[in-house]
Amino acid sequence: MATYMVQPVKLVDVKAGQFSNGLNGHSATNGVNGTHGTNGIHEMKNGLNGYAEEKPEQATNPVEDEDLEIIEDVADPHCVAENPVKISFQDITSAAFLIKSGIQCTPCQRSHLSDMTGMELYLKKEFLQFTGSFKERGARYALLMLSEEEKRQGVISASLGNHAQGLSYHATRLGIPVTVVMPIAAPIMKIQKCRSYGANVIVKGESMSEAKKIAMSIGKRRNLVYINGYDHPHIMAGQGTIGLEIVEQMGMPDAVVVPVGGGGLIAGVATAVKAISPQTKIIGVESDKCPSFTRALEHGGPILTPNMATLADGLAVPTVGYNAFATAVPLLDKMVVVREEWIALAILRLVEQEKCVVEGAGAAGLAAIFSGHLNEFKGKKVCLLLCGGNIDTTIFGRCLERGLAAEGRLLRFCVTVSDRPGGISELCRELAALGVSIKDIMHERAWIRDIFSVEVKVVCETSDWAHSEQLRKVLTEKYSHVVFNDVPMAIAN
Ligand SMILES: Cc1ncc(COP(=O)(O)O)c(C=O)c1O
């Protein structure tokens, strides 16, 4: 029988006098439900909400197979379709105050890509958070807002990765037992990271929906609070703190471009930014492989949207959050859906031009600019959220190649040359003379009609789009049979 370990409850004693200043329940900082107003005092006094930042001991309390059985009617009381909760600006300022000591205020710097894109581009570098994404903000705030009893019992969530990592890291630092259920498709690197941050990790569920049901069922049986990674009001408020920092760091932007998964990030950021700078446009971006928010807008509310495999795995949420949708929609100016090639190209450009390693979700904003969807902001001040950097190394390698191909810098072609001695070397000389670098070359004779010919397949790298065009021209003029297999996207430089 498979067993899974649950962290034991091990909290370090709350310091004497912690509750003595009578600030219980001060409403301005209570967040959404206003019931846990003492939390800020913990954070203020100890920087750690009253708990020493230490790792819980090894697990003692195994989860048995029967714990994993799904309870069909289990529901999350914080995310109810019929009664969506909207967050307010005050929720976000409360969150900012509470999480300040445990979260990085990440840089928001003018980008080298400004000239290339024709915009005053600023990059908010959230991938520099300790666990590699902005998800820590919401996770820490939601944890700090738990009651003492809830902290003792522990929390549970289901996530493909970034929320799980943020929650695992901060729960462990705060001495709160944490369990995360990750679907079997979750990247191995993210599973290992959660374990290293001290979480009890259960890898189970064919999909996110199944993992979520399992997590909520365990939560119900074990009396653990389920923390939805995009729709819990405290999560949204925590993510909104990015918006406050953006305005403080770059003044009033003309637009803020926000990648959208379940919608918590855009809901929080839009609430913060619009309250201070109502004229700033809020733009949401999704991959065309998982356009759940766009479908929800068309439908008039969250609706199940089957997702396909995407480079932007952080955005692959089949149904957007009810609270997130209700909060974000009135503040949203535009939604953009981008093709994967643009995301791959954006990842490549961010590495080459900015030395930033970001995951697909984090590059979606730049992809929206490259795809021409935001041309109305040429000459304007635009902020892009580089919200995550947790990319699998093999996927990263593939992205770079795809980006090169999309830009027309990696080409694949097939050319028929004479089979007499020197035919192939002549082709190679031609490529060398053009400054084209051969990555791969292969030739075959057996299936060629003309017995005196050979077919040569080449994968090669050029310096840019114009260089590729020059290669095409030279080859088609010289050889009667040349076929380029990929049609690269024309990228304005
Ligand atoms: C890197 C990254 N960017 C953006 C998002 C989207 O956030 P939300 O689900 O709150 O819309 C996620 C969600 O996991 C993410 O991991």
The ligand as a MOL file (V3000), in Angstrom:
LIG
                    3D

  0  0  0     0  0            999 V3000
M  V30 BEGIN CTAB
M  V30 COUNTS 16 16 0 0 0
M  V30 BEGIN ATOM
M  V30 1 C 4.8560 32.1920 -14.1830 0
M  V30 2 C 3.3880 32.4050 -14.1360 0
M  V30 3 N 2.8780 33.4790 -14.7550 0
M  V30 4 C 1.5560 33.7400 -14.7440 0
M  V30 5 C 0.6750 32.8970 -14.1010 0
M  V30 6 C -0.7750 33.2250 -14.1160 0
M  V30 7 O -1.2600 33.5650 -12.8640 0
M  V30 8 P -2.8000 33.3880 -12.5440 0
M  V30 9 O -3.0720 31.9010 -12.5170 0
M  V30 10 O -2.9890 34.0240 -11.2370 0
M  V30 11 O -3.5380 34.0380 -13.6540 0
M  V30 12 C 1.1700 31.7600 -13.4390 0
M  V30 13 C 0.2810 30.8680 -12.7460 0
M  V30 14 O 0.6810 29.8620 -12.2110 0
M  V30 15 C 2.5650 31.5100 -13.4570 0
M  V30 16 O 3.0850 30.4570 -12.8350 0
M  V30 END ATOM
M  V30 BEGIN BOND
M  V30 1 1 1 2
M  V30 2 1 2 3
M  V30 3 2 2 15
M  V30 4 2 3 4
M  V30 5 1 4 5
M  V30 6 1 5 6
M  V30 7 2 5 12
M  V30 8 1 6 7
M  V30 9 1 7 8
M  V30 10 2 8 9
M  V30 11 1 8 10
M  V30 12 1 8 11
M  V30 13 1 12 13
M  V30 14 1 12 15
M  V30 15 2 13 14
M  V30 16 1 15 16
M  V30 END BOND
M  V30 END CTAB
M  END
